[in-house]
Amino acid sequence: MASIYISSDAYQWYESGPVTDVTIRGNHFTRPTTPVIFVEPTNQAVDLENPVHRDISVTENTFDINDITLINAKSVKGLRFTANTIRRLESPAHPKYTSPLYTFTACTDVQTSGNELNTE
């Protein structure tokens, strides 16, 4: 399961709602499973003009990862992934990286900048 999971179950259970102004800062994620941060609202129709979530900031974190995706996000306006340290760790099981660092579906105003990427 994701290290951080943001949903918005507006399709079946109605257990959670949309988020606005979320900051994920100062964490150290060590060999998490994929994706590290998973934003998955259960809306069936996606509308770029009416996203489910708004203003999610992931900043000043450290990620020690294998061949996995850092962020898989759907229906977010204003997603910031900045000033993070990413260390991709190679292992015999994963000698080459094939997973994308980011996957964005129906997201707008996305910024990924100022991150430090190291591979071993």
PDB file as gemmi writes it, atoms N, CA and C in Angstrom:
CRYST1    1.000    1.000    1.000  90.00  90.00  90.00 P 1                      
ATOM      1  N   MET A   1       0.837  -1.176   0.000  1.00  0.00           N  
ATOM      2  CA  MET A   1       0.000   0.000   0.000  1.00  0.00           C  
ATOM      3  C   MET A   1       0.885   1.243   0.000  1.00  0.00           C  
ATOM      4  N   ALA A   2       0.330   2.327  -0.447  1.00  0.00           N  
ATOM      5  CA  ALA A   2       1.061   3.586  -0.509  1.00  0.00           C  
ATOM      6  C   ALA A   2       1.436   4.079   0.886  1.00  0.00           C  
ATOM      7  N   SER A   3       2.543   4.793   0.969  1.00  0.00           N  
ATOM      8  CA  SER A   3       2.938   5.400   2.241  1.00  0.00           C  
ATOM      9  C   SER A   3       1.951   6.489   2.640  1.00  0.00           C  
ATOM     10  N   ILE A   4       1.536   7.284   1.671  1.00  0.00           N  
ATOM     11  CA  ILE A   4       0.506   8.310   1.892  1.00  0.00           C  
ATOM     12  C   ILE A   4      -0.574   8.110   0.843  1.00  0.00           C  
ATOM     13  N   TYR A   5      -1.790   7.944   1.310  1.00  0.00           N  
ATOM     14  CA  TYR A   5      -2.927   7.662   0.431  1.00  0.00           C  
ATOM     15  C   TYR A   5      -4.017   8.703   0.661  1.00  0.00           C  
ATOM     16  N   ILE A   6      -4.338   9.431  -0.390  1.00  0.00           N  
ATOM     17  CA  ILE A   6      -5.416  10.426  -0.344  1.00  0.00           C  
ATOM     18  C   ILE A   6      -6.470   9.967  -1.332  1.00  0.00           C  
ATOM     19  N   SER A   7      -7.670   9.745  -0.859  1.00  0.00           N  
ATOM     20  CA  SER A   7      -8.737   9.263  -1.737  1.00  0.00           C  
ATOM     21  C   SER A   7      -9.768  10.359  -1.946  1.00  0.00           C  
ATOM     22  N   SER A   8     -10.945  10.096  -1.766  1.00  0.00           N  
ATOM     23  CA  SER A   8     -12.166  10.900  -1.797  1.00  0.00           C  
ATOM     24  C   SER A   8     -13.202   9.959  -2.354  1.00  0.00           C  
ATOM     25  N   ASP A   9     -13.722   9.157  -1.472  1.00  0.00           N  
ATOM     26  CA  ASP A   9     -14.647   8.118  -1.884  1.00  0.00           C  
ATOM     27  C   ASP A   9     -16.032   8.708  -2.097  1.00  0.00           C  
ATOM     28  N   ALA A  10     -16.216   9.272  -3.266  1.00  0.00           N  
ATOM     29  CA  ALA A  10     -17.499   9.895  -3.596  1.00  0.00           C  
ATOM     30  C   ALA A  10     -18.288   9.050  -4.577  1.00  0.00           C  
ATOM     31  N   TYR A  11     -17.912   7.806  -4.705  1.00  0.00           N  
ATOM     32  CA  TYR A  11     -18.587   6.943  -5.673  1.00  0.00           C  
ATOM     33  C   TYR A  11     -19.400   5.838  -5.006  1.00  0.00           C  
ATOM     34  N   GLN A  12     -18.858   5.227  -3.958  1.00  0.00           N  
ATOM     35  CA  GLN A  12     -19.558   4.096  -3.361  1.00  0.00           C  
ATOM     36  C   GLN A  12     -19.812   4.269  -1.862  1.00  0.00           C  
ATOM     37  N   TRP A  13     -18.772   4.479  -1.078  1.00  0.00           N  
ATOM     38  CA  TRP A  13     -18.923   4.475   0.375  1.00  0.00           C  
ATOM     39  C   TRP A  13     -19.125   5.853   0.973  1.00  0.00           C  
ATOM     40  N   TYR A  14     -18.668   6.887   0.319  1.00  0.00           N  
ATOM     41  CA  TYR A  14     -18.783   8.265   0.822  1.00  0.00           C  
ATOM     42  C   TYR A  14     -18.132   8.417   2.201  1.00  0.00           C  
ATOM     43  N   GLU A  15     -16.958   7.804   2.356  1.00  0.00           N  
ATOM     44  CA  GLU A  15     -16.258   7.859   3.638  1.00  0.00           C  
ATOM     45  C   GLU A  15     -15.306   9.039   3.759  1.00  0.00           C  
ATOM     46  N   SER A  16     -14.935   9.650   2.651  1.00  0.00           N  
ATOM     47  CA  SER A  16     -14.004  10.771   2.712  1.00  0.00           C  
ATOM     48  C   SER A  16     -14.334  11.756   1.606  1.00  0.00           C  
ATOM     49  N   GLY A  17     -13.827  12.948   1.757  1.00  0.00           N  
ATOM     50  CA  GLY A  17     -14.111  13.982   0.772  1.00  0.00           C  
ATOM     51  C   GLY A  17     -12.840  14.558   0.185  1.00  0.00           C  
ATOM     52  N   PRO A  18     -12.975  15.585  -0.614  1.00  0.00           N  
ATOM     53  CA  PRO A  18     -11.813  16.200  -1.257  1.00  0.00           C  
ATOM     54  C   PRO A  18     -10.925  16.926  -0.251  1.00  0.00           C  
ATOM     55  N   VAL A  19      -9.659  17.077  -0.627  1.00  0.00           N  
ATOM     56  CA  VAL A  19      -8.725  17.821   0.212  1.00  0.00           C  
ATOM     57  C   VAL A  19      -8.299  19.096  -0.502  1.00  0.00           C  
ATOM     58  N   THR A  20      -7.953  20.081   0.300  1.00  0.00           N  
ATOM     59  CA  THR A  20      -7.361  21.320  -0.214  1.00  0.00           C  
ATOM     60  C   THR A  20      -6.259  21.731   0.755  1.00  0.00           C  
ATOM     61  N   ASP A  21      -5.192  22.276   0.207  1.00  0.00           N  
ATOM     62  CA  ASP A  21      -4.103  22.801   1.011  1.00  0.00           C  
ATOM     63  C   ASP A  21      -3.461  21.747   1.907  1.00  0.00           C  
ATOM     64  N   VAL A  22      -2.930  20.691   1.285  1.00  0.00           N  
ATOM     65  CA  VAL A  22      -2.226  19.626   2.001  1.00  0.00           C  
ATOM     66  C   VAL A  22      -0.731  19.791   1.775  1.00  0.00           C  
ATOM     67  N   THR A  23       0.054  19.712   2.850  1.00  0.00           N  
ATOM     68  CA  THR A  23       1.509  19.775   2.735  1.00  0.00           C  
ATOM     69  C   THR A  23       2.117  18.513   3.345  1.00  0.00           C  
ATOM     70  N   ILE A  24       2.978  17.860   2.562  1.00  0.00           N  
ATOM     71  CA  ILE A  24       3.726  16.692   3.010  1.00  0.00           C  
ATOM     72  C   ILE A  24       5.190  17.137   3.017  1.00  0.00           C  
ATOM     73  N   ARG A  25       5.738  17.356   4.214  1.00  0.00           N  
ATOM     74  CA  ARG A  25       7.071  17.958   4.311  1.00  0.00           C  
ATOM     75  C   ARG A  25       7.896  17.301   5.414  1.00  0.00           C  
ATOM     76  N   GLY A  26       9.203  17.165   5.126  1.00  0.00           N  
ATOM     77  CA  GLY A  26      10.152  16.746   6.147  1.00  0.00           C  
ATOM     78  C   GLY A  26      10.115  15.270   6.508  1.00  0.00           C  
ATOM     79  N   ASN A  27       9.681  14.435   5.587  1.00  0.00           N  
ATOM     80  CA  ASN A  27       9.605  12.996   5.842  1.00  0.00           C  
ATOM     81  C   ASN A  27      10.753  12.269   5.152  1.00  0.00           C  
ATOM     82  N   HIS A  28      11.066  11.083   5.652  1.00  0.00           N  
ATOM     83  CA  HIS A  28      12.061  10.223   5.020  1.00  0.00           C  
ATOM     84  C   HIS A  28      11.364   8.902   4.702  1.00  0.00           C  
ATOM     85  N   PHE A  29      11.202   8.632   3.421  1.00  0.00           N  
ATOM     86  CA  PHE A  29      10.554   7.411   2.953  1.00  0.00           C  
ATOM     87  C   PHE A  29      11.649   6.425   2.563  1.00  0.00           C  
ATOM     88  N   THR A  30      11.759   5.310   3.290  1.00  0.00           N  
ATOM     89  CA  THR A  30      12.823   4.351   3.081  1.00  0.00           C  
ATOM     90  C   THR A  30      12.264   3.066   2.479  1.00  0.00           C  
ATOM     91  N   ARG A  31      12.622   2.827   1.231  1.00  0.00           N  
ATOM     92  CA  ARG A  31      12.221   1.627   0.485  1.00  0.00           C  
ATOM     93  C   ARG A  31      10.711   1.343   0.564  1.00  0.00           C  
ATOM     94  N   PRO A  32       9.911   2.352   0.268  1.00  0.00           N  
ATOM     95  CA  PRO A  32       8.466   2.128   0.288  1.00  0.00           C  
ATOM     96  C   PRO A  32       8.027   1.326  -0.926  1.00  0.00           C  
ATOM     97  N   THR A  33       6.794   0.857  -0.871  1.00  0.00           N  
ATOM     98  CA  THR A  33       6.219   0.186  -2.032  1.00  0.00           C  
ATOM     99  C   THR A  33       5.557   1.231  -2.913  1.00  0.00           C  
ATOM    100  N   THR A  34       5.241   0.844  -4.107  1.00  0.00           N  
ATOM    101  CA  THR A  34       4.716   1.805  -5.068  1.00  0.00           C  
ATOM    102  C   THR A  34       3.222   1.979  -4.950  1.00  0.00           C  
ATOM    103  N   PRO A  35       2.695   3.110  -5.283  1.00  0.00           N  
ATOM    104  CA  PRO A  35       3.390   4.392  -5.334  1.00  0.00           C  
ATOM    105  C   PRO A  35       3.593   4.917  -3.918  1.00  0.00           C  
ATOM    106  N   VAL A  36       4.566   5.783  -3.738  1.00  0.00           N  
ATOM    107  CA  VAL A  36       4.823   6.317  -2.404  1.00  0.00           C  
ATOM    108  C   VAL A  36       3.657   7.210  -1.980  1.00  0.00           C  
ATOM    109  N   ILE A  37       3.268   8.122  -2.858  1.00  0.00           N  
ATOM    110  CA  ILE A  37       2.136   9.014  -2.597  1.00  0.00           C  
ATOM    111  C   ILE A  37       1.087   8.723  -3.659  1.00  0.00           C  
ATOM    112  N   PHE A  38      -0.079   8.303  -3.218  1.00  0.00           N  
ATOM    113  CA  PHE A  38      -1.151   7.866  -4.103  1.00  0.00           C  
ATOM    114  C   PHE A  38      -2.379   8.732  -3.870  1.00  0.00           C  
ATOM    115  N   VAL A  39      -2.752   9.499  -4.878  1.00  0.00           N  
ATOM    116  CA  VAL A  39      -3.937  10.357  -4.811  1.00  0.00           C  
ATOM    117  C   VAL A  39      -4.950   9.753  -5.772  1.00  0.00           C  
ATOM    118  N   GLU A  40      -5.968   9.111  -5.222  1.00  0.00           N  
ATOM    119  CA  GLU A  40      -6.882   8.321  -6.032  1.00  0.00           C  
ATOM    120  C   GLU A  40      -8.344   8.556  -5.644  1.00  0.00           C  
ATOM    121  N   PRO A  41      -8.923   9.660  -6.075  1.00  0.00           N  
ATOM    122  CA  PRO A  41     -10.354   9.812  -5.830  1.00  0.00           C  
ATOM    123  C   PRO A  41     -11.119   8.783  -6.663  1.00  0.00           C  
ATOM    124  N   THR A  42     -12.285   8.409  -6.192  1.00  0.00           N  
ATOM    125  CA  THR A  42     -13.036   7.356  -6.869  1.00  0.00           C  
ATOM    126  C   THR A  42     -14.025   7.903  -7.894  1.00  0.00           C  
ATOM    127  N   ASN A  43     -13.889   9.172  -8.247  1.00  0.00           N  
ATOM    128  CA  ASN A  43     -14.807   9.741  -9.239  1.00  0.00           C  
ATOM    129  C   ASN A  43     -14.687   9.005 -10.565  1.00  0.00           C  
ATOM    130  N   GLN A  44     -15.807   8.732 -11.188  1.00  0.00           N  
ATOM    131  CA  GLN A  44     -15.830   8.002 -12.458  1.00  0.00           C  
ATOM    132  C   GLN A  44     -15.548   8.914 -13.641  1.00  0.00           C  
ATOM    133  N   ALA A  45     -16.069  10.129 -13.598  1.00  0.00           N  
ATOM    134  CA  ALA A  45     -15.827  11.102 -14.672  1.00  0.00           C  
ATOM    135  C   ALA A  45     -14.770  12.088 -14.204  1.00  0.00           C  
ATOM    136  N   VAL A  46     -13.776  12.321 -15.058  1.00  0.00           N  
ATOM    137  CA  VAL A  46     -12.746  13.300 -14.716  1.00  0.00           C  
ATOM    138  C   VAL A  46     -12.976  14.564 -15.527  1.00  0.00           C  
ATOM    139  N   ASP A  47     -12.853  15.688 -14.859  1.00  0.00           N  
ATOM    140  CA  ASP A  47     -13.108  16.989 -15.475  1.00  0.00           C  
ATOM    141  C   ASP A  47     -11.979  17.925 -15.078  1.00  0.00           C  
ATOM    142  N   LEU A  48     -11.163  18.336 -16.038  1.00  0.00           N  
ATOM    143  CA  LEU A  48     -10.037  19.223 -15.740  1.00  0.00           C  
ATOM    144  C   LEU A  48     -10.483  20.541 -15.127  1.00  0.00           C  
ATOM    145  N   GLU A  49     -11.687  20.986 -15.453  1.00  0.00           N  
ATOM    146  CA  GLU A  49     -12.209  22.247 -14.919  1.00  0.00           C  
ATOM    147  C   GLU A  49     -12.704  22.104 -13.475  1.00  0.00           C  
ATOM    148  N   ASN A  50     -13.018  20.897 -13.060  1.00  0.00           N  
ATOM    149  CA  ASN A  50     -13.533  20.649 -11.712  1.00  0.00           C  
ATOM    150  C   ASN A  50     -12.802  19.476 -11.064  1.00  0.00           C  
ATOM    151  N   PRO A  51     -11.542  19.674 -10.679  1.00  0.00           N  
ATOM    152  CA  PRO A  51     -10.798  18.578 -10.061  1.00  0.00           C  
ATOM    153  C   PRO A  51     -11.346  18.256  -8.671  1.00  0.00           C  
ATOM    154  N   VAL A  52     -11.086  17.058  -8.233  1.00  0.00           N  
ATOM    155  CA  VAL A  52     -11.532  16.643  -6.898  1.00  0.00           C  
ATOM    156  C   VAL A  52     -10.677  17.298  -5.820  1.00  0.00           C  
ATOM    157  N   HIS A  53      -9.351  17.247  -5.971  1.00  0.00           N  
ATOM    158  CA  HIS A  53      -8.426  17.765  -4.957  1.00  0.00           C  
ATOM    159  C   HIS A  53      -7.720  19.018  -5.474  1.00  0.00           C  
ATOM    160  N   ARG A  54      -7.279  19.848  -4.518  1.00  0.00           N  
ATOM    161  CA  ARG A  54      -6.566  21.083  -4.873  1.00  0.00           C  
ATOM    162  C   ARG A  54      -5.397  21.327  -3.908  1.00  0.00           C  
ATOM    163  N   ASP A  55      -4.338  21.874  -4.490  1.00  0.00           N  
ATOM    164  CA  ASP A  55      -3.204  22.392  -3.716  1.00  0.00           C  
ATOM    165  C   ASP A  55      -2.577  21.364  -2.772  1.00  0.00           C  
ATOM    166  N   ILE A  56      -1.918  20.392  -3.370  1.00  0.00           N  
ATOM    167  CA  ILE A  56      -1.147  19.402  -2.620  1.00  0.00           C  
ATOM    168  C   ILE A  56       0.325  19.699  -2.857  1.00  0.00           C  
ATOM    169  N   SER A  57       1.066  19.880  -1.773  1.00  0.00           N  
ATOM    170  CA  SER A  57       2.487  20.204  -1.852  1.00  0.00           C  
ATOM    171  C   SER A  57       3.309  19.102  -1.194  1.00  0.00           C  
ATOM    172  N   VAL A  58       4.271  18.582  -1.947  1.00  0.00           N  
ATOM    173  CA  VAL A  58       5.211  17.577  -1.438  1.00  0.00           C  
ATOM    174  C   VAL A  58       6.584  18.220  -1.527  1.00  0.00           C  
ATOM    175  N   THR A  59       7.152  18.593  -0.392  1.00  0.00           N  
ATOM    176  CA  THR A  59       8.378  19.372  -0.407  1.00  0.00           C  
ATOM    177  C   THR A  59       9.315  18.988   0.739  1.00  0.00           C  
ATOM    178  N   GLU A  60      10.614  19.065   0.457  1.00  0.00           N  
ATOM    179  CA  GLU A  60      11.668  18.855   1.441  1.00  0.00           C  
ATOM    180  C   GLU A  60      11.601  17.477   2.104  1.00  0.00           C  
ATOM    181  N   ASN A  61      11.320  16.464   1.306  1.00  0.00           N  
ATOM    182  CA  ASN A  61      11.302  15.078   1.763  1.00  0.00           C  
ATOM    183  C   ASN A  61      12.488  14.334   1.166  1.00  0.00           C  
ATOM    184  N   THR A  62      12.813  13.189   1.731  1.00  0.00           N  
ATOM    185  CA  THR A  62      13.844  12.310   1.188  1.00  0.00           C  
ATOM    186  C   THR A  62      13.195  10.973   0.850  1.00  0.00           C  
ATOM    187  N   PHE A  63      13.467  10.507  -0.361  1.00  0.00           N  
ATOM    188  CA  PHE A  63      12.925   9.246  -0.842  1.00  0.00           C  
ATOM    189  C   PHE A  63      14.070   8.308  -1.195  1.00  0.00           C  
ATOM    190  N   ASP A  64      14.201   7.203  -0.491  1.00  0.00           N  
ATOM    191  CA  ASP A  64      15.148   6.140  -0.842  1.00  0.00           C  
ATOM    192  C   ASP A  64      14.319   5.022  -1.442  1.00  0.00           C  
ATOM    193  N   ILE A  65      14.362   4.899  -2.769  1.00  0.00           N  
ATOM    194  CA  ILE A  65      13.431   4.010  -3.466  1.00  0.00           C  
ATOM    195  C   ILE A  65      14.145   3.076  -4.427  1.00  0.00           C  
ATOM    196  N   ASN A  66      13.484   1.985  -4.725  1.00  0.00           N  
ATOM    197  CA  ASN A  66      13.915   1.101  -5.797  1.00  0.00           C  
ATOM    198  C   ASN A  66      13.186   1.543  -7.068  1.00  0.00           C  
ATOM    199  N   ASP A  67      12.871   0.636  -7.932  1.00  0.00           N  
ATOM    200  CA  ASP A  67      12.217   0.943  -9.208  1.00  0.00           C  
ATOM    201  C   ASP A  67      10.704   1.074  -9.002  1.00  0.00           C  
ATOM    202  N   ILE A  68      10.292   2.218  -8.448  1.00  0.00           N  
ATOM    203  CA  ILE A  68       8.876   2.462  -8.194  1.00  0.00           C  
ATOM    204  C   ILE A  68       8.495   3.880  -8.586  1.00  0.00           C  
ATOM    205  N   THR A  69       7.211   4.138  -8.625  1.00  0.00           N  
ATOM    206  CA  THR A  69       6.683   5.471  -8.901  1.00  0.00           C  
ATOM    207  C   THR A  69       6.544   6.235  -7.593  1.00  0.00           C  
ATOM    208  N   LEU A  70       7.000   7.490  -7.580  1.00  0.00           N  
ATOM    209  CA  LEU A  70       6.889   8.317  -6.380  1.00  0.00           C  
ATOM    210  C   LEU A  70       5.462   8.804  -6.159  1.00  0.00           C  
ATOM    211  N   ILE A  71       4.899   9.418  -7.207  1.00  0.00           N  
ATOM    212  CA  ILE A  71       3.550   9.983  -7.087  1.00  0.00           C  
ATOM    213  C   ILE A  71       2.680   9.458  -8.217  1.00  0.00           C  
ATOM    214  N   ASN A  72       1.530   8.941  -7.851  1.00  0.00           N  
ATOM    215  CA  ASN A  72       0.489   8.583  -8.806  1.00  0.00           C  
ATOM    216  C   ASN A  72      -0.729   9.399  -8.390  1.00  0.00           C  
ATOM    217  N   ALA A  73      -1.081  10.401  -9.182  1.00  0.00           N  
ATOM    218  CA  ALA A  73      -2.140  11.325  -8.787  1.00  0.00           C  
ATOM    219  C   ALA A  73      -3.191  11.468  -9.874  1.00  0.00           C  
ATOM    220  N   LYS A  74      -4.435  11.594  -9.431  1.00  0.00           N  
ATOM    221  CA  LYS A  74      -5.573  11.769 -10.322  1.00  0.00           C  
ATOM    222  C   LYS A  74      -6.409  12.946  -9.822  1.00  0.00           C  
ATOM    223  N   SER A  75      -6.843  13.782 -10.748  1.00  0.00           N  
ATOM    224  CA  SER A  75      -7.800  14.853 -10.490  1.00  0.00           C  
ATOM    225  C   SER A  75      -7.347  15.826  -9.404  1.00  0.00           C  
ATOM    226  N   VAL A  76      -6.153  16.420  -9.629  1.00  0.00           N  
ATOM    227  CA  VAL A  76      -5.603  17.405  -8.700  1.00  0.00           C  
ATOM    228  C   VAL A  76      -5.278  18.672  -9.478  1.00  0.00           C  
ATOM    229  N   LYS A  77      -5.651  19.813  -8.923  1.00  0.00           N  
ATOM    230  CA  LYS A  77      -5.210  21.103  -9.463  1.00  0.00           C  
ATOM    231  C   LYS A  77      -4.253  21.708  -8.443  1.00  0.00           C  
ATOM    232  N   GLY A  78      -3.054  22.058  -8.912  1.00  0.00           N  
ATOM    233  CA  GLY A  78      -2.079  22.666  -8.025  1.00  0.00           C  
ATOM    234  C   GLY A  78      -1.279  21.649  -7.238  1.00  0.00           C  
ATOM    235  N   LEU A  79      -0.636  20.737  -7.946  1.00  0.00           N  
ATOM    236  CA  LEU A  79       0.214  19.727  -7.306  1.00  0.00           C  
ATOM    237  C   LEU A  79       1.662  20.175  -7.427  1.00  0.00           C  
ATOM    238  N   ARG A  80       2.347  20.287  -6.285  1.00  0.00           N  
ATOM    239  CA  ARG A  80       3.737  20.732  -6.259  1.00  0.00           C  
ATOM    240  C   ARG A  80       4.616  19.629  -5.679  1.00  0.00           C  
ATOM    241  N   PHE A  81       5.647  19.241  -6.433  1.00  0.00           N  
ATOM    242  CA  PHE A  81       6.644  18.291  -5.962  1.00  0.00           C  
ATOM    243  C   PHE A  81       7.981  19.000  -6.104  1.00  0.00           C  
ATOM    244  N   THR A  82       8.449  19.635  -5.019  1.00  0.00           N  
ATOM    245  CA  THR A  82       9.612  20.511  -5.093  1.00  0.00           C  
ATOM    246  C   THR A  82      10.569  20.290  -3.925  1.00  0.00           C  
ATOM    247  N   ALA A  83      11.851  20.540  -4.190  1.00  0.00           N  
ATOM    248  CA  ALA A  83      12.908  20.547  -3.176  1.00  0.00           C  
ATOM    249  C   ALA A  83      13.014  19.221  -2.418  1.00  0.00           C  
ATOM    250  N   ASN A  84      12.810  18.123  -3.100  1.00  0.00           N  
ATOM    251  CA  ASN A  84      12.927  16.795  -2.508  1.00  0.00           C  
ATOM    252  C   ASN A  84      14.238  16.144  -2.927  1.00  0.00           C  
ATOM    253  N   THR A  85      14.724  15.208  -2.137  1.00  0.00           N  
ATOM    254  CA  THR A  85      15.889  14.409  -2.481  1.00  0.00           C  
ATOM    255  C   THR A  85      15.407  13.002  -2.806  1.00  0.00           C  
ATOM    256  N   ILE A  86      15.759  12.536  -3.997  1.00  0.00           N  
ATOM    257  CA  ILE A  86      15.332  11.223  -4.462  1.00  0.00           C  
ATOM    258  C   ILE A  86      16.575  10.390  -4.708  1.00  0.00           C  
ATOM    259  N   ARG A  87      16.680   9.273  -4.012  1.00  0.00           N  
ATOM    260  CA  ARG A  87      17.801   8.363  -4.211  1.00  0.00           C  
ATOM    261  C   ARG A  87      17.232   7.053  -4.728  1.00  0.00           C  
ATOM    262  N   ARG A  88      17.512   6.777  -6.001  1.00  0.00           N  
ATOM    263  CA  ARG A  88      17.065   5.512  -6.594  1.00  0.00           C  
ATOM    264  C   ARG A  88      18.142   4.472  -6.329  1.00  0.00           C  
ATOM    265  N   LEU A  89      17.770   3.452  -5.604  1.00  0.00           N  
ATOM    266  CA  LEU A  89      18.702   2.415  -5.188  1.00  0.00           C  
ATOM    267  C   LEU A  89      18.617   1.235  -6.141  1.00  0.00           C  
ATOM    268  N   GLU A  90      19.739   0.849  -6.672  1.00  0.00           N  
ATOM    269  CA  GLU A  90      19.762  -0.291  -7.587  1.00  0.00           C  
ATOM    270  C   GLU A  90      19.953  -1.569  -6.789  1.00  0.00           C  
ATOM    271  N   SER A  91      19.316  -2.620  -7.240  1.00  0.00           N  
ATOM    272  CA  SER A  91      19.466  -3.921  -6.592  1.00  0.00           C  
ATOM    273  C   SER A  91      19.520  -4.994  -7.672  1.00  0.00           C  
ATOM    274  N   PRO A  92      19.980  -6.194  -7.332  1.00  0.00           N  
ATOM    275  CA  PRO A  92      20.004  -7.267  -8.340  1.00  0.00           C  
ATOM    276  C   PRO A  92      18.617  -7.555  -8.915  1.00  0.00           C  
ATOM    277  N   ALA A  93      17.591  -7.376  -8.117  1.00  0.00           N  
ATOM    278  CA  ALA A  93      16.228  -7.627  -8.599  1.00  0.00           C  
ATOM    279  C   ALA A  93      15.755  -6.524  -9.552  1.00  0.00           C  
ATOM    280  N   HIS A  94      16.320  -5.330  -9.408  1.00  0.00           N  
ATOM    281  CA  HIS A  94      15.932  -4.188 -10.243  1.00  0.00           C  
ATOM    282  C   HIS A  94      17.178  -3.475 -10.768  1.00  0.00           C  
ATOM    283  N   PRO A  95      17.888  -4.090 -11.710  1.00  0.00           N  
ATOM    284  CA  PRO A  95      19.130  -3.480 -12.184  1.00  0.00           C  
ATOM    285  C   PRO A  95      18.912  -2.225 -13.028  1.00  0.00           C  
ATOM    286  N   LYS A  96      17.731  -2.066 -13.611  1.00  0.00           N  
ATOM    287  CA  LYS A  96      17.445  -0.882 -14.410  1.00  0.00           C  
ATOM    288  C   LYS A  96      16.102  -0.319 -13.982  1.00  0.00           C  
ATOM    289  N   TYR A  97      15.944   0.975 -14.155  1.00  0.00           N  
ATOM    290  CA  TYR A  97      14.706   1.630 -13.759  1.00  0.00           C  
ATOM    291  C   TYR A  97      13.743   1.649 -14.935  1.00  0.00           C  
ATOM    292  N   THR A  98      12.553   1.133 -14.715  1.00  0.00           N  
ATOM    293  CA  THR A  98      11.538   1.130 -15.764  1.00  0.00           C  
ATOM    294  C   THR A  98      10.280   1.890 -15.355  1.00  0.00           C  
ATOM    295  N   SER A  99      10.083   2.106 -14.065  1.00  0.00           N  
ATOM    296  CA  SER A  99       8.896   2.812 -13.583  1.00  0.00           C  
ATOM    297  C   SER A  99       9.102   4.317 -13.690  1.00  0.00           C  
ATOM    298  N   PRO A 100       8.070   5.039 -14.123  1.00  0.00           N  
ATOM    299  CA  PRO A 100       8.194   6.502 -14.149  1.00  0.00           C  
ATOM    300  C   PRO A 100       8.175   7.048 -12.719  1.00  0.00           C  
ATOM    301  N   LEU A 101       8.839   8.156 -12.501  1.00  0.00           N  
ATOM    302  CA  LEU A 101       8.803   8.766 -11.174  1.00  0.00           C  
ATOM    303  C   LEU A 101       7.418   9.321 -10.857  1.00  0.00           C  
ATOM    304  N   TYR A 102       6.726   9.845 -11.871  1.00  0.00           N  
ATOM    305  CA  TYR A 102       5.423  10.474 -11.662  1.00  0.00           C  
ATOM    306  C   TYR A 102       4.414   9.954 -12.673  1.00  0.00           C  
ATOM    307  N   THR A 103       3.172   9.818 -12.225  1.00  0.00           N  
ATOM    308  CA  THR A 103       2.053   9.520 -13.111  1.00  0.00           C  
ATOM    309  C   THR A 103       0.923  10.471 -12.739  1.00  0.00           C  
ATOM    310  N   PHE A 104       0.513  11.297 -13.694  1.00  0.00           N  
ATOM    311  CA  PHE A 104      -0.547  12.272 -13.448  1.00  0.00           C  
ATOM    312  C   PHE A 104      -1.693  12.027 -14.419  1.00  0.00           C  
ATOM    313  N   THR A 105      -2.916  11.891 -13.893  1.00  0.00           N  
ATOM    314  CA  THR A 105      -4.107  11.703 -14.700  1.00  0.00           C  
ATOM    315  C   THR A 105      -5.082  12.829 -14.379  1.00  0.00           C  
ATOM    316  N   ALA A 106      -5.462  13.580 -15.390  1.00  0.00           N  
ATOM    317  CA  ALA A 106      -6.411  14.691 -15.229  1.00  0.00           C  
ATOM    318  C   ALA A 106      -5.960  15.674 -14.151  1.00  0.00           C  
ATOM    319  N   CYS A 107      -4.665  15.968 -14.113  1.00  0.00           N  
ATOM    320  CA  CYS A 107      -4.110  16.939 -13.163  1.00  0.00           C  
ATOM    321  C   CYS A 107      -3.704  18.199 -13.935  1.00  0.00           C  
ATOM    322  N   THR A 108      -3.890  19.349 -13.317  1.00  0.00           N  
ATOM    323  CA  THR A 108      -3.495  20.612 -13.923  1.00  0.00           C  
ATOM    324  C   THR A 108      -2.645  21.403 -12.937  1.00  0.00           C  
ATOM    325  N   ASP A 109      -1.878  22.336 -13.477  1.00  0.00           N  
ATOM    326  CA  ASP A 109      -1.019  23.190 -12.668  1.00  0.00           C  
ATOM    327  C   ASP A 109      -0.074  22.349 -11.804  1.00  0.00           C  
ATOM    328  N   VAL A 110       0.637  21.440 -12.461  1.00  0.00           N  
ATOM    329  CA  VAL A 110       1.581  20.540 -11.783  1.00  0.00           C  
ATOM    330  C   VAL A 110       2.986  21.115 -11.910  1.00  0.00           C  
ATOM    331  N   GLN A 111       3.724  21.114 -10.811  1.00  0.00           N  
ATOM    332  CA  GLN A 111       5.101  21.594 -10.822  1.00  0.00           C  
ATOM    333  C   GLN A 111       6.006  20.552 -10.191  1.00  0.00           C  
ATOM    334  N   THR A 112       7.027  20.134 -10.922  1.00  0.00           N  
ATOM    335  CA  THR A 112       8.062  19.252 -10.393  1.00  0.00           C  
ATOM    336  C   THR A 112       9.401  19.936 -10.667  1.00  0.00           C  
ATOM    337  N   SER A 113       9.930  20.588  -9.645  1.00  0.00           N  
ATOM    338  CA  SER A 113      11.178  21.322  -9.861  1.00  0.00           C  
ATOM    339  C   SER A 113      11.996  21.388  -8.570  1.00  0.00           C  
ATOM    340  N   GLY A 114      13.298  21.646  -8.750  1.00  0.00           N  
ATOM    341  CA  GLY A 114      14.181  21.809  -7.615  1.00  0.00           C  
ATOM    342  C   GLY A 114      14.453  20.533  -6.842  1.00  0.00           C  
ATOM    343  N   ASN A 115      14.198  19.396  -7.457  1.00  0.00           N  
ATOM    344  CA  ASN A 115      14.439  18.111  -6.813  1.00  0.00           C  
ATOM    345  C   ASN A 115      15.827  17.601  -7.160  1.00  0.00           C  
ATOM    346  N   GLU A 116      16.437  16.898  -6.241  1.00  0.00           N  
ATOM    347  CA  GLU A 116      17.756  16.313  -6.464  1.00  0.00           C  
ATOM    348  C   GLU A 116      17.577  14.815  -6.679  1.00  0.00           C  
ATOM    349  N   LEU A 117      18.011  14.319  -7.831  1.00  0.00           N  
ATOM    350  CA  LEU A 117      17.878  12.906  -8.169  1.00  0.00           C  
ATOM    351  C   LEU A 117      19.250  12.269  -8.204  1.00  0.00           C  
ATOM    352  N   ASN A 118      19.448  11.247  -7.367  1.00  0.00           N  
ATOM    353  CA  ASN A 118      20.692  10.490  -7.309  1.00  0.00           C  
ATOM    354  C   ASN A 118      20.401   9.040  -7.598  1.00  0.00           C  
ATOM    355  N   THR A 119      21.260   8.396  -8.375  1.00  0.00           N  
ATOM    356  CA  THR A 119      21.149   6.965  -8.597  1.00  0.00           C  
ATOM    357  C   THR A 119      22.417   6.295  -8.116  1.00  0.00           C  
ATOM    358  N   GLU A 120      22.267   5.131  -7.534  1.00  0.00           N  
ATOM    359  CA  GLU A 120      23.439   4.397  -7.038  1.00  0.00           C  
ATOM    360  C   GLU A 120      23.687   3.197  -7.908  1.00  0.00           C  
TER     361      GLU A 120                                                      
END                                                                             
